[in-house]
Amino acid sequence: MALFELTRASIGYNGTPVLHEITLQIEAGERVAFVGPSGAGKSTLLSTLFAQQRERAALVPQEYALVKNLSVFHNVYMGRLHRHSSAYNLLNLMHPLAREIEAVRPVVSKLGLEELLGKPVGELSGGQQQRTAVGRALFQGGEVLLGDEPVSSVDPLQSRRVLEAINAAFPTVVLAMHDVGLALDFTDRLIGLKGGRVEFDRPTQGLRAADLDAFYHPA
Amino acid sequence: MTHSATYKTSLAFLASAILLLFFADLGVSTLHPWAELGRMALGAITPNFLSIDILLHALAMTVGFAFGGVALGAGVGFCLAMVFHLRIVRVGCAFVRAIHELFWALIFLQVLGLNPLTGLMAIAVPYAGTFAKVYAEILEEADHSPMRALPAGTPLLSAFFFARLPQSWSHLRAYTGYRLECGLRSSAVLGFVGLPTLGYHLESYFQVGDYSQVAALLFLFYVLIATLRVWMRPRLMPLYAIATAVLLYGPINTSWANVTRFFTREVVPAPLRGAPLGDAATWHALGHWAGDLATRQALPGAVNTVVLTQIALVATGVLTLLWFPLISRHFLGRPGRLAGHVLLVVSRSTPEYILAYVFLQLWGPSMLPAIVALALHNGAIIGHLIGRYSNGIDLRPDAPRGLNRYGYEVLPRVYPQFLAFLFYRWEVIMRETGILGILGVRTLGFYVDSAIAEIRIDRMMYLILLTALLNIGIDAFSRNLRARLRLTTTAKVE
């Protein structure tokens, strides 16, 4: 059975349809990117998939969903709140525990955030905040990562490090991306969305960014 | 040309207040009000700090009851905020906060007797209702997205403490601090019904005309409130908690029999007590009791409460519009604004009950002292908020000056905020109007007080219940009006 499955699914907000009759399957182990212009329905599709696998998936939301006045450490730690009792979590909230700091450290150093561990997230730049949100998902772990533009605010060099870290940590990865170049390099299946419909669905193997010009800029 | 809805509403309020002035009792019944004012003024400039130990003890008691009551109210309110989505909790909270803390004190005095618990509960109960509502609103305003991004299976408590509470923490703390200031005023006023706080000493000094002692006590109170931020540090909270416990510790001479008697006998309408329920005469007597209560106390009390509230509300509005320029950078320079701030701080730090008490000594019991007291206190509060709001407005460099600037540039910009704050304050003013009756103005509080004097606790309870219903009614009306006029404010005032 496929990990994610949609059959002729139409989804909308307050009666305005955003997705029209989407049919798609994503198997465990796949690396998929949704591409398309803004407003195409990528975020809606991603949150629909997240709802399907709430138990197994870690999410990097577009708006980061960080708690701005907590530190990078605490925000990353939140990925594992479900693994401990509330009493333990509370203790760690008031006084960061050495063993949890050591557990979080490798994750943040992969993302270049080690120096910022104790800083409130609200004081960080957009790119640093976004990497913290990725850090939380990495720390949570699991079978699937769903990322909504997870590197949109990160500089090109860091973007590659972040995507490598994501690919190394999760067997299945589904991303919404606007950077087609990065999507081609880090995923093996590209799904093009436009106006809430699937325009194309093909492997990235042998595909070049220029091949998608017609999709982005129809004559 | 047509006028805006806000303009028409304002005119209607102004007209209603002027009309009601003809029906209101505004007489001055004292023989030498000006001579008395002279003696008070003399006292104000010759404060007497000689019996400093008594003064400090009064202040310490005031702080103790305020701190204990607010802390208790905040704790219970916080728990209730967690379940505030339940209708029963919302209604219950609206009900307990519709009853003024002084009325709560009168009720607890009957149930528990004169002991520390009465003072604590009188503050804690209504404050818990307010805390629950405002805490729930603050928590609701937090960003919900971190909650949604949490891993599945996160324990509820952990989710709350990580994803919700930290975001709201600073707002919760600021609001609690603001309520502590309110608590100090409430605690001071509780002295007027016999608790050993500021009001108790104030009343006894007033009775012997020792205005220098009054001045000293009030000066210390202002200093206490003005320096609240300095001494009220989160770090010192445990210390204050212990100090409060030591200070207020005393025999709680409550008898359980008393409590039971209160609920099973005293609150029961007198004709029903121990009377045969099958007897027609019992019900006849009850009808007579209810009719008497309604026509001789409830109705005149309610009418006077509404009349006084409306006049005081409009007077507050007028005073606010006169006062806010005193602290606005568009009208005054730095020295002028400083003087304005001092005036507003003193006016809003003095509880309206104490202001009313002072004016009552001057003019005797009529609506006049109550109107002036309510307008001074509430006008200073709203004037402060509007003045601060006006400072956030940038005028063009060639904006007109003086009255033209006030009328054309500033007033139109602050007016919606002003009306919103004023209508928020409506219910507070009505609640205060009720209790000012205890001082002799014939609002519902007057009849509550006389019911207690006649040891008719059943009457007292039903009259207090009526004040609660009136307050809830005005609150709903005000909310409705604000929604219709699309008035919102950024700050919270309770």
Interface residues (C-beta under 8 A of the other chain):
Chain A: R54 E55 A58 L59 P61 E63 Y64 A65 L66 V67 K68 N69 L70 H74 M78 G79 R80 L81 H82 H84 S85 S86 N89 L90 L93 A133 R136 Q140 G142
Chain B: D143 S145 P146 R148 A149 L150 P151 A152 G153 T154 P155 L156 L157 S158 A159 F161 F162 A163 P166 Q167 W169 S170
